[in-house]
Amino acid sequence: MTMTHNCCQQLSDRQLLDLIKEDNKKAFEEIYNRYWNFLMQMALKHLQSKQKAEDIVQEIFISFYNRRHEFELTVSLRAYFAQALKFKVMNEFRSQVVRDTYTKHIRYVYACSGHTTYPICETKELAYHINRSINLLPEKCRQAFLLSRSEDLSYKDISGQLNISVSTVEKHISKALKFLKTNLCLQ
């Protein structure tokens, strides 16, 4: 079914979803246009970073599109997108806390390393345990984690490099963080 852009503007979200399930690109484009600004404003409000906000909103739309065939709407589409954004922002905050904690620890160790040999030994031991734990991760999981933490790439960029979906990247990073937290706490 071919439709013009103007025709799609007249349809409800539910009607557009039905068309999206039939792979109608104009219907998806209309949903995208309806909700992009709404999601960007919400994301910017929470993240204070245009780049992070754009990445997260893009990830939401990619996930929505990839799941279009099995997608069942139980709430309004606006509520669905708001909830998806809430989860993405929470994940971003959790990841940022891990990055900040790691950075503070490393800065502390480097600051102390000039004064005594104890922190140097501690740093080497910590680095050994971190690297050993990272190497125990499954290949794709390890690659995604290292691209995220070492290269500071967004999930979207990682998905492009590894040729996997953004949601798979999220699962790999989450799995890696849980594993490292558990494994390093046991050391």
N, C-alpha and C positions, 0 to 999 in steps of 0.2 A: 504494500500500500504506500504510494508516494504521496507526500503531503508538502504543502508549502509552509514556510516559517509562520506566516500570519495565521494559517489554519491551526497550527499547534498552539498558538497563543490563546486560542479560544477554548482549549480543552482543559479539563480538570487534571489534577495530578494523577488520580487513579486511571483516567483514560490514557494519559501519557505513559504510565507504567505498563499498561496492557500493550501499547505500541512498542515500548522499549523491549518487552519480552519477545516481540516479533522482530527484533533487531532494527527497528526504525531509528535511524541516526538523527533525524530531525526532532523526534520526540525527546531523545536524550539531550540533544542540544538545547531544547527548550527548558528542560529540568535544570540543566547546568546553568543556563542564563537566569532562571528564576531564583536559584539558591546560592549562586557564587558570592554575590555581594553580602548577603546575609551571613554566610559562613565566614567570609573574610573578616567582616567587622567583629564577629564574636571571637574569632581566633586572634586577631590583632589585640583585642581588649585583654585577653588572657596572656598572650605570649610576648607582646611588646616587640615583636620582630616580624617584619614583613616577609622575609625569606622563609622563616619557620612556619608562619601562618599560611603562606602559599603552598608550601610542601604538604602540610597537613590537610588542607582543603583539597588539594589535588589527589592525595592518597585516598580521601573519603570518596571522591568521585570515581577513582579507578576501582576501588573495592566495590562500590555500588554497581558500576558497569559490569565488572567481572562476575558478579553474582546476580545479574539481571534475570536470568532464566529461572532461578529458584527463589527469587525475592518475593516475599509475601508481606504486604503492608498491613500492620495491625494498628498503627497510629497514623497521624498525619505525616506526610513526607517531611514537613518542616520539623516536627518533633523527632522523627527518625534521624535527620541530619544533625540536629542539635545534640542528640544523645551520642551519635557517632563522634562528633567534635569533642564532646566532653571526655570520652574515653581516650581519644587521640592526645588531647591536651594533658590529661593525667599521665599517660605513658611518657610524654615528652618531659613532664616535670620529674617523673621517677628517673628517667635516663639522665636528666640534668643533675639531679642529686648525686647519682653515682659518679658522673664525670667530675663534679665539683669536689666530692669527697676524695676521689683519687688524686685530683690535681692538688688539693690542699696537703694531702699526705706526702706527695712527691716534693712539693715546695718545702714542706717542713724538713723532710729528710735531706734535701739539698742544702738548706740553710744550716742544718746541724752538721753536715758532713765536713765542713772546714775546721771544726773545733775538736773533733774526737774521732777515733776510728770506729767506735761502737755503732753510730748510725750508718757508716759505710757498710759495715758487715750486715747490719739489719736491712739496709737497702738492697744489697746483693742477694740476701736470703729472700726478701720479699719479691724481688724481680724474678728470682729463680722459681718460686712457688707460683707466681702469676703466669709466667711463661709455660711452666709445666702444666698448669691447669688449662690454659688456653689450648695447648697442644693436645689435650685429651678430648677436646670437643670434636664432634663430627666435622668433616671437611667443609661443607657448605655453611654450617653454623659458625665455624671458626672464621671462614672468609668474611661472612657478613659482619661478625663482631669486630674483626680487625679493621675492616673498611669503615665501620661506624666510629670506632674509638681511635684508631691510629690515623686514619685519613680524614676523619670528621665529615664523612659524606652523609647526605640525607638518605632516608630509607628509599626514596624514589631513585636516587642516583645509584644506590647499591643494587636495587632491583634491576636497573638497566645493565649494570656491569656483570651481574651474575645470571642475568636472563631468567629471573624468577619474579613472582608477583611481590608487590609491596607487603601484602599480608604475610607472605612466607618470610620475608625479611624480618617483619615484626616478630614472628614466631621464633625465628632463629636467635634474634637478639635477646628476647625474653628468656628463652631456654638457656642461652649462654650466661646471662646475668644470674639466673637462679642457680645454675651449676657452679659458677665461680664463687658466688656468695656462700653456698654450702661447702664447697671444696676448700676455699681459703679459710673459712671459719674453723675448719677441722685441723688446720695446720698448727 
